Amino acid sequence: MSSSNTSLPVYHYLDIGRLGRGEVLLLFLKDAGIEFKDVRYPWDDTWPKTSEKLVQQGLTRTGKLPVLEYNGLKLSQHVPILRYLARELGSYNGDTSVEKFTVDSVADLYVDWRYEWVACLPKPSDDYKASRPKYVDLIAQYYADTEGPYLLGDKITYVDFAIYQSIDNDKRVGAPANLPQSLLKLVEAIEARPRIAAYLKETKTA
């Protein structure tokens, strides 16, 4: 699916390769076939001033990224952006109230976990490594409720990209990589999706 707008959505994020929460949104955009302009900002000692400038420009109220300029809106906070896009597209969000509840519940668990991950960048702390198995096991229980490979079985939703990204980023920063079978199936399924596979091939050294 391509954007029907005359101007492309604009994706603003840090220039940190395939790390971080913005990458979840990028994976979603890629999978959905939404064309967009990719704007990156250095994550170095210039970032505090850049962040302040972006606030002054009205791009982000919090000074944080990602931000997606979409249909005349400036959307921030990656999970609410994902939910917004899922509603706009009429997919990636579950069909029934129970399915939507399940997706949102796992998304909230992911948000709690990502907060801990971001807090210990660029290297995972001992506390993070110690707490990770509890998170992984809890998420895996949700995925084991169906035959998979996605949270809702064979129906992909926005939260699947988030969980995949948390797993991938743990591996990239050297956190333990042991995964239950239900999550291994998720990783394999995400990486096999045609648009995601093409993107991962392009950025495998990132």
N, C-alpha and C positions, 0 to 999 in steps of 0.2 A: 504494500500500500504506500503510495507517495502522497506527500502533502498536497492539498488542493489549493493552497494559498499561492498568491503571486509572489510573495516573499517567503523564503525558507525560514523555518524555526532556527533560532540561534542558541546553541548549547555552550554555556560558559563553565569552564572548570579549570582546575589546577593542572599544570604540566607535570604529572607524576606517573606517566605511563599507565599501566593497568591497575594501579592501586586506587583504593578509596571508594567512597560512596557514590561519587559521580559516575563511576564506571558502571554501576548498576543501571542508571538511567541510560547510558550510552548503549549498553547491551539491549535494553528494551527497545530503544529507537531503531537499532539495527534490525532486530528481529521483526519488528512491526513494519519495516520497510519505509520508515519516515525519513525523508531526506532532510538534512540540516546542515547549517554552517557551524563548524567546530572552532571555538575561540578558547585558547589556553593562556594561563597566566603563570609565570615562574613561581615556584614555591621555594623561596630563598629569603635572604634578609630584606628584600624589597617588598615582600608580600604584605606586611602590616600597612605600609603606605598605600599599596595598591588596593587593599581591602577597604581602607578608609575612603579612597577615591571612588570606589564602586558604590559605597553607601551614599556619598555626596551626589553621585550621578543618578541615584534612584534605582540602580540595578538590583541591589539587595539591601534589605533592611538590617539584616544581621551581620553583614560583612563576610558571610560565608558563601561558599559555592558547593554544589552546582546551582545554576540558575538557567531556566529555559525560557527564552522569549518565544511565545507561541500564541498565535491568533490575537496579537495585540496585548497579551498579558505577560507579566514578568513572574514566572512561577519559581518558587524556591522550596527547599527542603525535599530531598529526593523521594522519600516515601509518599508524601502527599502529591508530588508531581506524578508519580507512577499511578496512584489511584485516580487522579484527574484524567490522565491519558487513557487509562483502562475504561473509564466511564465514557469518554469521548468516542473511543473506538468501538465500544460495545462488546469488548472481549478482554481476556487477560484478568478477569476479576471474579470468576465463578458466575453461575446462573441463578442459583437459589439463595435465599437469605442464609441458610445454613452454610453453604459453600463460601459466601462472602464473609461470614463470621469466622470460618476456619482460616481463610486467607489473611484476614486482618489480625487474627490472634497470633499467627506465626510471624507476621510482619512486626508486631509489637515486640515479640521476643527477639527478633533480629535487631531492632533498634537498640534495645538494652545491651545486646552483645556488642554491637558496633561501637557503642559509646566507650566500652572498655578497650576495644581494639585501637581506636583512634588515640585514646589517652596514653598508650604506651608506644606509639610510633617514635622512631623508625624501627625499634627492636622490641620484640615482645618481652614483657617482664616475667619474672618467675611466678608472680601472682596470676597473671593472665594465662600462662601455660597450665597452671594448676586448676584454674576454673574452667578452662576450655572443654574438657571432657563432659562436664555436667551440661553445658550448652549443647554440645554435639549430640549427646544421648537424648536430650529432651526434644530437640528438633527432629531427630531420627524417628522418635516415637510417632510424631505426626505423619511423617512420610510413610511409615510402615502400616498406617491405617488403611492404605490402599495398595494395590499391586504396583503402583507407580507407572512411570518413573517420576511423575510430578506430584505435587502435594495433593491434587485432586484426581490422581490417576493418570489418564492419558490427556488431560486438559491442562495446558500450561497457563499459569497466572503470573502476575507481576512479582509475587513474592519468590517464585522459583529463581528468578534472576538475582534477587538479593541474597538468598541462601547460597547459591552458586558462587557469587562474588565473595562472600565471607569465607567460604572454603578455599577458594583460589588465593585470596589475599593472605590467609594464614600460612599457606604453603610458601608464598613469596617472601614473607618476613621470617620464616624459619620456625613457625609454631608447629607442634606435633601434627602429623597428617593422618593418623589412624581414623578411618571412617567406617561406620556401619554400612551394611549392604544397601540399605534404602537410600543413603546419600551418595554412595558410589554410582547407583543407577541414575540419580539426578545429574551428577556431573557428566556422565557419559551421554545422557540424553541432550543436555544443553549444548555440549560441545559438538554434537552431531547435527544440530539444526543448521540448515544450509547457510543462512546469512551469518550466523554466529561462527560457524566453522571457517567461513571465508575471512571474517574479521580476525579471528584468532590466528589464522595462518599469516595474515599481514603483519600482526603485532607480536609474534611469538618471542621476539627478543626484547620486548618492552618490559 
